[in-house]
Amino acid sequence: MEQEKSTVLKLVYIALLGVTFYICRYLFIYEVGLPIYSLGVFGFVILGLYITDNMEFIRYKSSNKGYVIIFLLNFIAFFIWFIDAWDFGLIPFFLIFTASQVFISTIISIVTFKIKNLTTYGTGEMKNRIVESLSNFPEYKYIDEAGRKGSLTDFIKEKNIRILIITKLKLTKEEIREILNLKLSGVEVKSYSDYMLENEAKIDVEFIDEEWLLQAYGFKILHSHIQTNIKRIFDMTMAFIIGILTLPIMGIAAIIVKLESPGPIIYSQDRVGENGKEFKVHKFRSMRNDAEKDGAKWAQKNDPRVTKFGNIMRKTRIDELPQLINVIKGEMSFIGPRPERMVFIKELEKQIPYYNLRHMVKPGLTGWAQVMYPYGASVEDARRKLEYDLYYIKQHSLYLDLVIMILTFKTVVFGKGR
C-alpha cells in the first residue's frame, strides 16, 4: 500500500512539474523545431530527483539538503542548455522553475508526511528485526508495549497507536478477539511478513512455511502466460537496444582484457537456471586465467584474483554485457535472480530454507537482490539475497522490472557494483 501511494505521489509531482516546465518554456524561450533540449533537461532533472531520493514524500520531510539538490540539478541542466542556445530567457525560466519545484515538493511533503505511532505485539527475534528495520523509516515512531500496565487496547488508545505489528507466532483466541476489535476500530494491523513485504521489500525465509507459500497472493509470473510473454518481449527489446548502444564499450573492453593478462577474452561457466537446468553463462574475464587452479571459490571483496581492469568492469557491470547473448537465447532474463554455480547451490540448499525456489524463474543480468543488498559472498549474504529474490518472484510486474532497471543504472553510474 505504501509503495503504491508513493508511486502515485511521484507521478503527481512529475505531472505538476511537467505543466510548470511547459508554461515556463512557453513564456520565456523560443525553441525552433522539436523540443529536444527542453525534453532532455526535464528528463535529466526528473532522473536526478529519483536517483537522489528527492521524490520520497511519504518517507522524508522536505529539507534544506533536498532544496540544494534541486537547485544543483536545475543549474547543471540549464547551464548546459544556456551555453548551447545562448538564450537569456533561460535565466527567468531557471529561477521560476526551481522555485516552483521547491514550492510543490514542500506542499506535497507537508500534506503527505505524517509520523505514525507504531508498536509490536510479541517478543523475540521478529520484534528485534522490526525495531532494527524501523530505524530506516522516519515516518514511524516506535513505542514499545513491553512492560505496559493494563490491556493492549488501553495501551493503544493511551499512546495513540496507529499501526500494530504482530510479532508473535501463535495467538490465543482472546488475543485474536482483542486484536480484531482493534482492527475494526481503525488500528492498522499487520503481520510480521506483511511488514517485511511492504517496508523492506523482502520475504524473511526464517518465518515462513509451506502453508504461508500456499496461501500467499502473488507469484503470477509462475502461471501467467501473458506476463511471461510480456517479459520475454521486454527482454528481447532491451537486449537488442543495450547490445547496440554498448557495442563500442564491449569492443574496448575486449581489447583491454586481452592486453592486460593472458587468457581468453570471454569466460564461460556452468550456472543453474530455470527449473534447475544448467547452461553456459558468458562474461568478460575479470580474473587471472588461473583463478580457480585450487578449485571453485566464492569471489570476495577486494579479491586478489581480480585484475585491475576486471575490478572496473565489476563495479560498472561491464563484465556482464556478454550475457545479452544468454538473454537472446532465452537462457536468462534481463531481470531475475542472479544464476549461481551448482557446486555452491548444493551447499546453500542444505543451509538455507527454500533456496531452491529462486530457480522457479529464469535468472537475470541484474535483480532485486543486486540493487537492494550490498555485495557479499557468505552463506548469510546468500540468505539475505534470497529474501529479495523471493520478493521479486512473488511481486513481479513490468513496473518492478523498470524500477530495477533504473536502480541498476544508478549502480552503474556511481560504480557501486562488486
Secondary structure, DSSP 8 states (H G I E B T S, - for coil): -HHHHHHHHHHHHHHHHHHHHHHHHHHH----SS-HHHHHHHHHHHHHHHHTTTT-TTT----HHHHHHHHHHHHHHHHHHHHHH--TTHHHHHHHHHHHHHHHHHHHHHHH---EEEEEES-SHHHHHHHHHHTT-TTEEE---TT--S-HHHHHHHHT--EEEE--S---HHHHHHHHHHHHTT-EEEEHHHHIIIII-S--GGG--HHHHHH-S--GGGT-HHHHHHHHHHHHHHHHHHHHHTHHHHHHHHHHHHHHSSS-SEEEEEEE-GGG-EEEEEEE--B-TTTTTT------TT-TTB-HHHHHHHHHTGGGGGGHHHHHHTSSEEES---B-HHHHHHHHHHSTTGGGGGGS--EEE-HHHHHS----SHHHHHHHHHHHHHHHHH--HHHHHHHHHHHHHHHHTT---
